[in-house]
């Protein structure tokens, strides 16, 4: 009883805390998930913007190169003059090399019959295979043959990367659809179909320069550990002019298109705690921008997002780096703080409750002690009253004149007996509560004890119209605490007296079976409703119905009787019966050792 | 008599003034072409050298200087921490003091990312620029390529082919973010040169990649310097700015056309394109009173005795920054062929031969580095020793102290080639020296 209260109070604190923590964690993780999604979308948008910027750069470059081609073509009177091309290479920062191939696949520039510079020789050696693949420049648009597969693989080995396509932004539906199949082999079969359908060539309408049905595109291919780019255009005569770009310059231009980082970290600046990296085909970082502080990522620096770039930078990618959502760290702290505060509050409340409870307990204890004291104090005068009443009864002459006095003394004696039973009950109850109620079984005959009780009760029961019929199957002496049995029976019989008045016989039957003594007490009264069976043993409980109304009682009798029976190694239970209440008392009664006295 | 005296007193000075004025207006690059051996032995196939020398005219003190557009690109990677970055900042601040409000300056710093410290701006508030520069603190990696790209972008904002456009790159470490091969940086340099920019590379300390730095400078015709101690940075910056502020001509295209069956073999020291018998090369700029030259080795077919046979035709075109006009020059290289050994010996052009020998030895020195890189120390050493013998022979015969000095250098290099721990430093020193020799850098 004393340890249960603190445990209850502790659980009062812990359970809400656990609930709070659990909800907190759930909420937190949900929020995190949501944030992650939002952040992901945000990053995606940001990276796709960058991608668009890159594509735009290529579009601008394409425009500029188209202009160059037009100029070359027009100034050369609708052919390409090698001197003009020489000059272009010399002057253009973007163009590294130029080639011109006619419809038959014959090279017009660099001129095959003239002497070549070292650079030109190197270029031609590098691109020999490429220039000998007419499908790349879309010579036979209707012919569905694919490019030599050796040229077209994408993912596995970057050394074999090759892709030829127009710019993404320019994939509009042209007046004349021309399919480009070069990159198809690089996709898995089902995706390839969709991709081919999309890869429609743009037809530039430049009737004044002879490029009216011309096609153009970008070839990106991997050689010498670097990605190279060629922009080509084909006029309606089938002549293809191609510009090989200066790779380093292209990279530098892409870099200049991208933002720089700030010298000082500003919290309101974009990317103030993140970094975007441009990664090339070989996985090397080309450029990075943002305001990510050094060492924030720690060892586990995996990008939050990887965004592959569009053609012609097909094998390049953007990587977004940020320390992730470690910001909830602050939330965890506030969460922990909340829990701590709740715990503190609950603890204070629990402590207050506990103190109040202790005070009540003390008060109750004092009352119980007081009752005990009073009972004790009553016991001695009562004994005297009983003793002198009995003495008086005996000394009264046995004549009719004294009959009245005899009757009065009899009442005093009975009532003082009832009072002493009551006091005994109270004292037993408090002893039980303290746990020092002891049973001292001695050699005796159960029936004798029962008969004593019946004898004591008989006058009172008679007054109430009751009669006890006792039958004993066995009269073997056993080890029994007769006082305890008497107290049990006293309680049962006084209940009968109170509740089952004028119901005739009370039957008591006793028997001994396997070291146990059983007594069944049955009356013909109104009985106990089955719903109340387990409650009647609860201390201070009294059945509430018209029957019990107006009947006095302490409410401890049955509970006490059961406790005593239990401490005697038995029990007291209510049994179902046709009429009235039936109690079964069982007591552990060992056979006394042979020859033992008492 | 009277008239004569009047003429003498008035007209002659007047004429002199007019002549002087006209000479100011007509000031142009001085082109000289010469053969190492103007007279060669007849009926014999032989190699000789042609020197094409260009010298910028004098920049007068009184006249307005050509405005400069300079981007200073500073490495602020972690390795620059401490004295290096401090010296670099001070050197940059000091150098900027030499500029005036016609000039444009921008400062870009890079670590693993790139920051534009001072966007391209006219040099009117030097204090503010200095303050921004002094705010640079070292940290992080080395995104050299991106730094140069952004530096060039700053130049582009005010790009004017009549101004001097230059990126000055200072780095002390290996480029470890972004493209980092000498070839890629060379390509970038080439592309920038086509736009009229040049990149000067200053390698600080012993950590940088000298191949990358010389390639970048070489293809864009900038200067290159190896600065071992940060204290020397200020001096180098001063030299560099001195050079930048003395540019008189830009966009110098040189075309050499070999005639009469003469076959070009190689251009020594510089990048050039050889197509058949035509050689084209370019220099980004010419500095005031500085001589830059090209040595072309040619193979001359057997000739019968002849006088003044045309060997090559040299055409030079450039933009004169003072007159803001495109100008061109033309010169012919003539040779004679004789049977007389004495005549041949007497005719030897010592100065030209000396310059050619210097470049030949320089090429050999480069070859030695390549061999040393491949781990063949012995071969590298023997190349340098051969070089010393070659220089000694020519030095003696031409009586050239310059070549003998170079011979001593070659011998010393051969000695120092072996040491493994000293090689890094030595290599940087050699690369710098070769670069300066090949481009006739002024400092």
HADDOCK unambig.tbl for C-alpha pairs under 7 A between the chains (distance, minus, plus):
assign (segid A and resid 91 and name CA) (segid B and resid 194 and name CA) 5.66 0.50 0.50
assign (segid A and resid 92 and name CA) (segid B and resid 194 and name CA) 6.48 0.50 0.50
assign (segid A and resid 93 and name CA) (segid B and resid 191 and name CA) 4.34 0.50 0.50
assign (segid A and resid 93 and name CA) (segid B and resid 192 and name CA) 6.54 0.50 0.50
assign (segid A and resid 93 and name CA) (segid B and resid 194 and name CA) 5.28 0.50 0.50
assign (segid A and resid 93 and name CA) (segid B and resid 195 and name CA) 6.26 0.50 0.50
assign (segid A and resid 94 and name CA) (segid B and resid 191 and name CA) 6.59 0.50 0.50
assign (segid A and resid 115 and name CA) (segid B and resid 275 and name CA) 5.88 0.50 0.50
assign (segid A and resid 115 and name CA) (segid B and resid 276 and name CA) 5.30 0.50 0.50
assign (segid A and resid 116 and name CA) (segid B and resid 275 and name CA) 5.74 0.50 0.50
assign (segid A and resid 117 and name CA) (segid B and resid 273 and name CA) 6.35 0.50 0.50
assign (segid A and resid 117 and name CA) (segid B and resid 274 and name CA) 5.59 0.50 0.50
assign (segid A and resid 117 and name CA) (segid B and resid 275 and name CA) 4.99 0.50 0.50
assign (segid A and resid 246 and name CA) (segid B and resid 187 and name CA) 6.86 0.50 0.50
assign (segid A and resid 248 and name CA) (segid B and resid 184 and name CA) 5.38 0.50 0.50
assign (segid A and resid 248 and name CA) (segid B and resid 185 and name CA) 6.97 0.50 0.50
assign (segid A and resid 248 and name CA) (segid B and resid 187 and name CA) 5.79 0.50 0.50
assign (segid A and resid 248 and name CA) (segid B and resid 188 and name CA) 5.22 0.50 0.50
assign (segid A and resid 249 and name CA) (segid B and resid 188 and name CA) 5.24 0.50 0.50
assign (segid A and resid 249 and name CA) (segid B and resid 191 and name CA) 6.30 0.50 0.50
assign (segid A and resid 252 and name CA) (segid B and resid 146 and name CA) 6.70 0.50 0.50
assign (segid A and resid 252 and name CA) (segid B and resid 149 and name CA) 5.06 0.50 0.50
assign (segid A and resid 255 and name CA) (segid B and resid 146 and name CA) 6.41 0.50 0.50
assign (segid A and resid 255 and name CA) (segid B and resid 149 and name CA) 6.82 0.50 0.50
assign (segid A and resid 256 and name CA) (segid B and resid 149 and name CA) 6.27 0.50 0.50
assign (segid A and resid 256 and name CA) (segid B and resid 150 and name CA) 5.61 0.50 0.50
assign (segid A and resid 256 and name CA) (segid B and resid 153 and name CA) 6.36 0.50 0.50
assign (segid A and resid 260 and name CA) (segid B and resid 114 and name CA) 5.48 0.50 0.50
assign (segid A and resid 260 and name CA) (segid B and resid 115 and name CA) 5.45 0.50 0.50
assign (segid A and resid 260 and name CA) (segid B and resid 116 and name CA) 6.73 0.50 0.50
assign (segid A and resid 261 and name CA) (segid B and resid 113 and name CA) 6.43 0.50 0.50
assign (segid A and resid 261 and name CA) (segid B and resid 114 and name CA) 5.63 0.50 0.50
assign (segid A and resid 261 and name CA) (segid B and resid 115 and name CA) 4.85 0.50 0.50
assign (segid A and resid 262 and name CA) (segid B and resid 115 and name CA) 5.53 0.50 0.50
assign (segid A and resid 263 and name CA) (segid B and resid 115 and name CA) 5.65 0.50 0.50
assign (segid A and resid 263 and name CA) (segid B and resid 117 and name CA) 6.57 0.50 0.50
assign (segid A and resid 284 and name CA) (segid B and resid 178 and name CA) 6.84 0.50 0.50
assign (segid A and resid 285 and name CA) (segid B and resid 177 and name CA) 5.81 0.50 0.50
assign (segid A and resid 285 and name CA) (segid B and resid 178 and name CA) 5.29 0.50 0.50
assign (segid A and resid 286 and name CA) (segid B and resid 177 and name CA) 6.24 0.50 0.50
assign (segid A and resid 286 and name CA) (segid B and resid 178 and name CA) 3.65 0.50 0.50
assign (segid A and resid 286 and name CA) (segid B and resid 179 and name CA) 6.25 0.50 0.50
assign (segid A and resid 287 and name CA) (segid B and resid 113 and name CA) 7.00 0.50 0.50
assign (segid A and resid 287 and name CA) (segid B and resid 146 and name CA) 6.44 0.50 0.50
assign (segid A and resid 287 and name CA) (segid B and resid 178 and name CA) 5.81 0.50 0.50
assign (segid A and resid 288 and name CA) (segid B and resid 112 and name CA) 6.90 0.50 0.50
assign (segid A and resid 288 and name CA) (segid B and resid 113 and name CA) 5.37 0.50 0.50
assign (segid A and resid 289 and name CA) (segid B and resid 113 and name CA) 5.57 0.50 0.50
